Amino acid sequence: MPGTQTGVQIELGSRGESNVATGLPVLDHLIRLLADTARLQVSLEVEPSQADEEVAAAGRGLGIGLAELLRAPGAFGRGWATLPADEALASASIEVSPRPLLVSNVDFSGQRVGGLATDVVSRFLHELAAGAGLNVHIRVLEGREPEHVLAAIFKALGAALGSACRPAQGGGE
């Protein structure tokens, strides 16, 4: 991603708010869903470039911005959620890890949503996991429409991230 600049600021909030400009409207929408369900205030701007570079820069920038919150004193460091988007249902489980990775049962190849190749979403998620230092597991349990599947994934991931950035419920593990 040489030359692709990002600006990112992320804070915990009582509700999600976002100002996202990646250059890709579909990705902007998905990141807004993530911020909303995470109850995070997200500001993310990516300098215009090639679409794949913008996607990678957005994922990496968001991940780096989340890393501090995920490792803050008292942060739980792990989270999980299952959420719907219309007929789609997705689950996300995450944990801070020295060996970041993305594991998913979703085949992101060969489909387009709003002009965005869905395999580009896989790159975004890989970069987010690497930037944040997370082990991320995504499972799609139901779903036919690609845009609903992606919305369910980003909502579930957002809810898992929101839990991981906050103290554990009940004060302990």
Rosetta blueprint (number, residue, H / E / L):
1 M L
2 P L
3 G L
4 T L
5 Q L
6 T E
7 G E
8 V E
9 Q E
10 I E
11 E E
12 L E
13 G L
14 S L
15 R L
16 G L
17 E E
18 S E
19 N E
20 V E
21 A E
22 T L
23 G L
24 L L
25 P H
26 V H
27 L H
28 D H
29 H H
30 L H
31 I H
32 R H
33 L H
34 L H
35 A H
36 D H
37 T H
38 A H
39 R L
40 L E
41 Q E
42 V E
43 S E
44 L E
45 E E
46 V E
47 E L
48 P L
49 S L
50 Q L
51 A H
52 D H
53 E H
54 E H
55 V H
56 A H
57 A H
58 A H
59 G H
60 R H
61 G H
62 L H
63 G H
64 I H
65 G H
66 L H
67 A H
68 E H
69 L H
70 L H
71 R L
72 A L
73 P L
74 G L
75 A L
76 F L
77 G L
78 R E
79 G E
80 W E
81 A E
82 T E
83 L E
84 P E
85 A E
86 D L
87 E L
88 A E
89 L E
90 A E
91 S E
92 A E
93 S E
94 I E
95 E E
96 V E
97 S L
98 P L
99 R L
100 P L
101 L E
102 L E
103 V E
104 S E
105 N L
106 V L
107 D L
108 F L
109 S L
110 G L
111 Q L
112 R E
113 V E
114 G L
115 G L
116 L E
117 A E
118 T H
119 D H
120 V H
121 V H
122 S H
123 R H
124 F H
125 L H
126 H H
127 E H
128 L H
129 A H
130 A H
131 G H
132 A H
133 G L
134 L E
135 N E
136 V E
137 H E
138 I E
139 R E
140 V E
141 L E
142 E E
143 G L
144 R L
145 E L
146 P H
147 E H
148 H H
149 V H
150 L H
151 A H
152 A H
153 I H
154 F H
155 K H
156 A H
157 L H
158 G H
159 A H
160 A H
161 L H
162 G H
163 S H
164 A H
165 C L
166 R L
167 P L
168 A L
169 Q H
170 G H
171 G H
172 G L
173 E L
